[in-house]
Amino acid sequence: MIHEVRTKVMEFYESLLNGRDVRLKDYPLMHGPSTMTAILSTYIIFVLYAGPRIMANRKPFQLKGPMIFYNFSMVALSTFIVYEFLMSGWLTSYNWRCDPVDNSDSPEALRMVRVAWLFLFSKFIELMDTVFFVLRKKHSQITFLHIFHHSFMPWTWWWGVSYAPGGMGSFHAMVNSVVHIIMYFYYGLSAAGPQFQKFLWWKKYMTAIQLVQFVLVSLHATQYYFLETCSYQVPLFLHLIWIYGTFFFILFSNFWYQAYVKGKRLPKQGEKEKQNGTASGSTSLANGKHMENGTAYYENGSAHNGKVKKV
């Protein structure tokens, strides 16, 4: 009985892998799901167990230089990804409706395959967001949602790229990359030090940008449910994209309400900047893109529910 179940599972697994796009077979990480799953598993183990243990009796690393380099490098990479998405379909041959995946070997189709893979690869680079949290002992930033987003999204995108590198399913990747240009630029300035705080007056709008992203992504995926004829080949991914967009819209809307309507997650009014770094004129977001835990921190201090403390 056990042998029969194991055989059927292996047959299903093999058939699953056989359905992948052959144009990606020679790309790194794309030979099978084992390598990327091992990377993500190692990430979770490091973030939840190994990293905190290693840092338990150590002082937080400052990492100002590496963080500046990392953030602005991600700005450059995200900019390139957006450009490639536009030039491989979204500004050339796509109609922004129910665009199917071009499975041909045309230059444009192969260009879309490359940028879809590059977007996937960038998700693994972004695991450094959480590594910086661990090394700087910013434990309050490592929430369930943060870890879920950084681990589960690359895992699902691996399957998405494997079966459908392009088409309407790539819209959310392009929009996400646009948002990352803005966000990583913000974090780069934030990491550069307090002297750049005057240029970060638009912190509040970071959440609004996120909300717009989720609305656009969900609305675009919703077209599939209303168009009578849609030739997109893997509708399962559109279902996941719609769920992602709606789920994160609700979570970020709650953050907006708590932070900017009720004011529970902002520093108290009247707190003045001090020479010892215990307060600052404006807050900056943690280097990790996600505000879902509602915590803002200063480069030289952290703020929690209106109380500012030195880090």
N, C-alpha and C positions, 0 to 999 in steps of 0.2 A: 504494500500500500504506500509506504513512505517512498519507495523507489519510483513508483508511478507518478506520485505528486512531484517529486524532484525532477523527473523527466519532463513532465508537462511544463513546469516552471522554466526549465532551461530552454525548452522549445519556444515558449512565449518570449523569453528574453532574447533569444537569437533572432526571432522574427521581428522583434522590436528594433533591434540594432540594424537589421538588414534593410529597414525602411528609411534609413537616414540618407541625406543628400550626399552623393558620392563625391561631389566637388570639394567637400571639406575633409576628406579622409586623410590628407597629408598635413593638415593644420595641427599645431601643438594643442594638446588637451583633447583632441577630437577623435582619437582612436577608440575610445570607449569611455564610459562614465566613471570608471574606477579611479583614475588619476584625479579628476576634479572632485570627486566625492572624498577622496583621501585628504586633499588640500582643505576642503571645507570642514571636514571632521577634525583635522589638526587645528584649524582656526578656532573652532568651538572649544576644544580641550584647552588650548592656550588661554583663551579669553576667560573661561569660567574657572579653570583649575590651575594649570601650570603657571600662567602669567602672574596672577595674584600671589601665588606661593613664592615665586622668584622675587617679587617686589615687596614682599611682606616686611622685611627688615632692611629695606633699602630706601634711600631718599628718592623722591620723584625726579626723573630726568627732565631737564628744561627743554631740550630739542628745538630751540627757536630756529636755528639755521635749517635743520632737516625739514621742519614743518613748512617754512617759507618756500623752500625748494620744491617740496612735494606738492603743495597747493597750487603753485603757479605752473608746475609741470602738468598737473591735472587740468588746468585751464587750457593749456596748449593742446593737450590730447583731446579734450572734449570739443574744442574748436575744430580740430581736424576731423573728428568723427562726424560732427554736424555737416561739415562741408562735403564729406564723402557720401553721406546719406542723400544730401540734396543732389549731387552730381550723378549719383548712380540710380536715380529714379524719381525722387520727389520733386525735382525741378525740371526733369527732362521728359519722362514718359508716363509717370503716374497721374491719375486723375483725382487723387485724394479721396476716393470713395472706396469701393471694394476691390482694391488692387490685388491681383493674384501674385504669387511668387513666380518669377521668370526662371524656369529650370534649364534654360539654354546655356550654351557656352559663349554667348556674345560678350564683348568687352564690358558692356554696361552691367549685365547680369553677374559676371565674375567680380566686378567691382563692388556690387552690392553684397556678394558673399563675403568678400574681404572685410568690408566695414561692419557687417553683422558680427563676424568673428571678433573683430577688434573691440566692438562694444562689449561683447562677452568677456574678453580678456581684461578690459578695464574694470569689470566688476571684481576680478580677483586682485587687481592692484588696489582697489578701494578697501580691501580688508585691512590695509595699513591704517585706516581711520581708527579702527578699534585698537590696533596695536599701539598707536600713539596714546590712546586713553589709558591702556594698561601701564605703559612705561611711565606715564606722567601721573599715575594713580588717580585718574579722574573716574573713580568707580561709579559715581552717580550717573554718569553719562552712558554707562553700559547697561541699557535696559533690555528687556525681553524683545521689544519691538525693534530696537537697533540691531541686535544679534539676528533676529528672524529675517530682517530685511537684507542684511549683509550675507547671510548664508543661504537662505531659501531662494532668493531671487537669482543668484548666479546658477544655482542648481537647476531651476526651471528654465532659465534662459539657455542653458547648455542644450536641453532638449528642444527648445524652440529654434535655436540656430541649426541644430542637427537636422531638423525636418523642414523648416521653412525660413531660410535665410533671405528675408526680403518680404515684399508685398505689404499689405495693410498692417500686418503684425509688427512691422518695424517702425511704425509711426511713433509709438510710445518710447522707443529707444532714442529716436531723434529728438523728441521733445525733452526727454530726460537729460540728454547731453547738453541741450541748450540751457536748461536749468543749472546743470553742473558748471557751466562756464561762469555764470553769475555767482553761484554759491562758493566755488573754490576761489574765485577772485576775492570774495568777501573774506574768506578764511585766511587767505594769504596776507591781506592787509591787517587783519586782526592779529595774526601771529607775529607781524613785524614790530608790534609794540604799541604802548599808549600814545605815542606821538601821532599815530594814524587814526585815533579814535574819532577825530573831527570829520574824517571822511566816511565814517560808518553810520551816519545818521539814518540810513535806510534799512537798518536791522529789521524794523517792524514789517517791512514789505517782503522780507524773505519768506515768511509764512504765506503771504498772499500769492507770491510766485508759485509756491508749492501747490496751493489750492487750485490755481488756474491750470497748472500742469495736470492735476488729477481730473479736473472737469473736461479738459480737452481730450485726454486719453480715453476716458469713459465714453464721451460722446462719439468719438471716432469709432470705437469698437461697437457701439450700439447700432451703427448703421447696418451691421450684419443681420440684426434681428428684424429689420424693417424692409430691406431691399429684397424684392422677389427673387432676383437672380444674383447670386454672389458666388464667384468662382474661386474664392480663397480656399486653399487646399486643406488647411488644418484648423478648423473652427474651434477646437479645444483650446488653442492658445488665445483666441479672442475672448473666450469665456474667462480664462485666467486673468487676462489683461483688464477686463471689465471689473472683475472682482477686486483685483489689486487697486485700481483707480478709485473705486467706491469705498473700499475699506480704509485706505489712507486718507481719503477726503474727509471721512468722518472723524478720524483720529486727529488730523491737523486742524479741523474746524474746532474741535474741542480745545486744542491748545490755544488757538486764536481767542476763543471765548474766555478761557481762564486767564490768559496773559494780558489781553488788550481790552477786554470788556470788564471783567471782574477785577483785573489787576493783581491777581494773587501771585503771579510768577514774575513780577517786576520789582526792582528795588524800590524802597520807600522814597517818596518825594522829600527833598530837603537834605538828603545825605550828600555831604560835600567831599570832594576829592581830598585825600590826605597824602602827606609826603611818604608815609610808610606803605602806601599801596593798598590800604584796606578799603578804599572806595575809588570809584571812577565815574566820570561824567556820563558814560554810555556803556552799554553792555555789548558783548560780542558772543557769537555762537560758538559752541564747541566744534573742534575740528573733526567732524564726523558726519556732517550734513544733516543730522536728524535732531529735531526739536521736540520729538514726541514725548520726551520725559519732562518737558517744560522747564528745563534748567538752563539758564544763561550763565556764562561765566566771564570774568574779566581775564585778560592775559596775565595780570599780576595779582588777581584775587578772584574769589568766586562768590556769587550771590545766590542765596537760596531763600525763597519766600520773604524777600525783603531784608535778610540779614547778610551782611558782607563779612567774609572772613579771609584771612591771608592764606595762600596756598604755597 
